[in-house]
Amino acid sequence: MMDWTDRHCRYLHRLLSRETLLYTEMVTAPALVRGGALHLLDHDPAEHPVALQLGGSDPQELAQAARLGAAAGYDEINLNCGCPSDRVQSGAFGAVLMQQPGLVADCVDAMRAACDVEVTVKCRIGVDDQNPEEILPEFLSRIVAAGCTRVTIHARKAWLQGLSPKENRDIPPLDYDLVHRMKGLFPNLHISVNGGITSLDQVEAFLDAGLDGVMVGRSAYHAPADILATADRRIYGQGSDSSAEAAVQGMLPYIEAHLADGGRLGQITRHMLGLFAGRPGARQWRRILSEGAHKPGAGPELVETALAEVAAAQDVAAAG
């Protein structure tokens, strides 16, 4: 979710759900440790619980980055071993680490020693010509031995050559059964499943079948209200449902503060375009924000105008 789940996106998602664990976009350890890009750790206290996802392959550098993340207040440090993009491969981290489970174990060990928050791993079931039935149990055994107690498994292989990152999300077949078998092999390991999950009905089915958690990525981004607005009640048995309208109202003071700090409206509203997906007025909402958010002087009034268009479209639909 690089360039997607930034701090503005996470603030919006937190307005829709108080209970779900949110993840940052992947932040590379070299950027923090060598580049000094500590602004990448910025987040609002309202985002908690929130996990910092790191990319890297050098144990000591990852340890330093984990220490920085813990000091910044993150609730979890997650090591990404699943991203297949070319720029990630060129840095020798992401999905390519599925080929080096021993190195991943060393990274986990060093990160755990460097900070006092939980260190977790996100991985694929394998890459390229690896046999997932063989590599995934070995990979999990190594990281468990290093002290990892929570893992999220994207239930697809990643093809490091020949497929784009987008194709790697769609073309390799999903193998949910393998993830379930890993839970049988590692009953004490907290296993979450990721990949191809588009509804809370699916989430509930995975949990009912014995998995410990479910990570929803792009569906939660493109239609956040559909996934998050009822998650607290349905998944956690907590609180009441939220709504896209309430989230928009909650974003207005945040937008005003961001603009007062010199930010731009479009930096926030680009994450809000899918709030009304599938509902009357969704097209007007997207059009108004897309066309107007980047204009000089654009502010919360534009968002309120778009929201009024949604309300009018819904009134027409209800009357019809």
Secondary structure, DSSP 4 states (H G I P E B T S, - for coil): -TTTS-HHHHHHHHHH-SSSPEEPPPEEHHHHHTS--GGGG---GGG-SEEEEEE---HHHHHHHHHHHHHTT-SEEEEEE----HHHHHTT-GGGGGG-HHHHHHHHHHHHHH-SSEEEEEEES-BTT--HHHHHHHHHHHHHHTT--EEEEESS-B-SSSS-HHHHTTSSPP-HHHHHHHHHH-TTSEEEEESS--SHHHHHHHHHTT-SEEE--HHHHHSHHHHHTTHHHHHH--S----HHHHHHHHHHHHHHHHHTT--THHHHTTTTTTTTTSTTHHHHHHHHHHHTTSTT--HHHHHHHHHHHHHHHHHHHH-
